[in-house]
Amino acid sequence: MKFYCAFIAHETSRFSPIPINLDSYRRSALYIPSTGEGEHLLDEVMGEDSWCGALRSMGHEVVIGPIAIAMPSGPTPRADYELLKRELVQTLRAAMPVDGVALLLHGAQVAQDVDDCEGDMLAAIRAVLGPTVPVGVVFDLHGNVSAAMTANADVLLACLEYPHIDFDARAIQMAGLVERAARREIAPVTARRRVPMLGTYYTTASPMRELVDWAKSHEGRDRILAVSVTHGFAWADVADCGASVVVCSDADPDGALALADRIAERYFALREPIRSARIGADEAVAMALAHDGAPVIIADTTDNPGGGAAGDSTFLLRALLDAKVENAALGMLWDPVAADFAIRAGVGATIPLRIGGKIGPASGVPIDVVATVLACRTDATQNAQGTISPLGPSALIQVDGVRIVLNSLRDQVFDPACFEAFGLDPRACRIVVVKGQQHFHATFAPFLSKVIYATPPGTVNMDYRTMTFERIPTPMYPINEPPFEAFGREWRA
Ligand SMILES: [Zn+2]
């Protein structure tokens, strides 16, 4: 059989100060089939452990459409989005007839004047395919599920874990279901129950852990093929923002809807206990100092580059310096100019530097310091959940008791290598501040003593009541108190 695959993913924040264009995709991953640009990416997506590789290893032909992944930021310009969509439709048309379609999408992609890019792309694909060819999508649990997505995909499933350690496995699961649907062994239907709440939830902690395990335990029995518990991404500020439960069953829409309802009800009942606490910068540092054990990891959740923030905010750095903390580390502060100055000054130099606080009001104010340059690298990388990601020209500087990694390619901390590359072992620190919300957890968990999820002012503001949303419908928790039935449900047969 022949399968068509593509990978288009961008998490869009309408609150992000970072603009985006096609070049931004080029920096992460961009393959344009019509020109052949980025052809080297085909080897990666065809790898044995990928969803395409899984289909190929079953003996099927796989045609790859566009690949376009960019760091979270503001909405994609319309012309750039239309180019990607055109590539998607044209390569699919050229590949026809196909037996199935297996896509990797984010779910929270917004383009100028297109609030629901995934629904729009899926509708365009369905128009080429007609109603009977199975379409499967794996998406990020931070995706906002829309009616256009459920209407045009037969198999819709998200990763379940935050950190997203199961994304590749879920992609392979999705491809397997599409393959079985193409063989007419199963007839998948996907139902969605929307849950009227905004938030991001750590599946490493109770009671979210138990909810996900319970939801997942339904897979493989009573004709249930896949269950997804999505968080959504409020900062996209679209009408479909919020949590959802998505259930895919084998030809049993009533069963899928009933299970989606049951899981959604329990999910909604947990809204208070799973809600992120508000912890300011000074309070987070005081909590870390009061903890008996090391290292304490303070996640700078509101300045998470993985949520569209700059990664150069100074609230936690200010708090560390004010508290005169010894043996602390902070990374990565996105400041290409300061990194460049440190590299030019060289290891051992002590120089005045103005660091951070440059991109916008959410970054706070820059801090003027006298810094000693401890290490410089132009080739440092981290492992970003399987992808080797360069930090760009970077330096480790010391300011009082705090060692700071300055990087020049904006990214969240995925891996202790962000520190180790400069000879700094985070295991030996008392406090480590990481720019990021939760993905660091997968690699820091083996050695951390405590995690504090700090919420200083920032782009990824989690105090939803203070935000000015233009498109998110209310009532919506925690902006106000909606009834569980605030939104409907739908399914595709
Ligand atoms: Zn995500």
Boltz pocket constraint, residues with backbone or C-beta under 6 A from the ligand:
constraints:
  - pocket:
      binder: B
      contacts: [[A, 140], [A, 141], [A, 142], [A, 164]]
      max_distance: 6.0
